[in-house]
């Protein structure tokens, strides 16, 4: 029986892929929480939209900085992981904020 070849980049590739899937699922949950809060009147829709838009722009600018720094320093291979980590951190902060607001409004 021949030994299986070892591919050192495969685990990193799968880890990045799994992180992207986690990001998608977490972002979908936050979108649902945000829409539910706006639809039920827990948060004013305009205020939430005005909070949401600058957050997205700031995250995009920070992601672009990470990618540019990766190109300039020759460490482009590490940039996608850093960008996904950035977005997951931002999504987690939004989920925490929305959950905290929901708990505060639903408690007697």
C-alpha positions in Angstrom: 0.0 0.0 0.0 1.4 3.4 -1.0 1.4 6.2 1.7 -1.0 9.0 1.0 0.6 12.2 -0.1 0.8 15.0 2.4 -0.6 18.4 1.3 0.5 21.1 3.9 -1.8 23.8 2.4 -5.0 21.7 2.5 -5.8 22.2 6.3 -5.3 25.9 6.0 -7.6 26.0 2.9 -10.3 24.1 4.7 -9.9 26.2 7.8 -10.4 29.4 5.8 -13.4 27.8 4.0 -15.0 26.8 7.3 -14.4 30.3 8.7 -16.1 31.8 5.6 -19.1 29.4 6.1 -19.3 30.4 9.8 -19.2 34.1 8.8 -22.0 33.5 6.4 -24.2 31.7 9.0 -23.4 34.3 11.7 -24.1 37.2 9.3 -27.4 35.6 8.3 -28.4 35.3 12.0 -27.6 39.0 12.6 -29.6 40.0 9.5 -32.5 38.0 10.8 -32.2 39.6 14.3 -31.9 43.1 12.8 -34.9 42.6 10.5 -37.0 41.2 13.3 -36.1 44.0 15.7 -36.9 46.6 13.0 -40.2 44.8 12.0 -41.5 44.5 15.6 -40.5 48.1 16.5 -37.9 47.1 19.0 -35.5 49.5 17.3 -36.3 52.4 15.1 -35.6 51.3 11.5 -34.0 54.6 10.5 -31.7 54.7 13.5 -30.6 51.1 12.8 -30.1 51.8 9.1 -28.0 54.9 10.0 -25.9 52.8 12.4 -25.6 49.9 9.9 -24.3 51.9 6.9 -21.2 53.5 8.5 -20.4 50.1 10.1 -20.3 48.5 6.7 -18.2 51.2 5.2 -15.7 51.1 8.1 -15.4 47.3 7.8 -14.8 47.6 4.1 -12.1 50.2 4.5 -10.4 48.2 7.2 -10.5 45.1 5.0 -9.0 47.1 2.1 -6.2 48.2 4.4 -5.5 44.7 5.5 -5.3 43.5 1.8 -3.1 46.5 0.8 -0.8 45.9 3.7 -0.5 42.2 2.7 0.5 43.2 -0.8 3.0 45.8 0.3 4.7 43.5 2.9 4.6 40.4 0.7 2.3 38.5 3.1 -0.7 38.4 0.8 -1.3 34.7 1.7 -2.3 35.7 5.3 -4.6 38.6 4.3 -7.8 36.6 3.5 -7.8 35.0 7.0 -7.3 38.4 8.6 -10.2 39.8 6.6 -12.5 37.0 7.5 -11.5 37.4 11.2 -12.2 41.1 10.9 -15.7 40.5 9.6 -16.5 37.8 12.1 -15.5 40.1 14.9 -17.7 42.8 13.5 -20.6 40.4 13.1 -20.2 39.1 16.6 -20.2 42.6 18.0 -23.5 43.3 16.2 -25.0 40.0 17.4 -24.1 40.9 21.0 -25.5 44.4 20.7 -28.8 43.2 19.2 -29.1 40.4 21.7 -28.4 42.7 24.6 -31.1 45.1 23.3 -33.6 42.3 22.8 -33.0 41.0 26.4 -33.4 44.5 27.8 -36.7 45.1 26.0 -38.2 41.7 26.7 -37.3 41.5 30.4 -40.2 42.4 32.8 
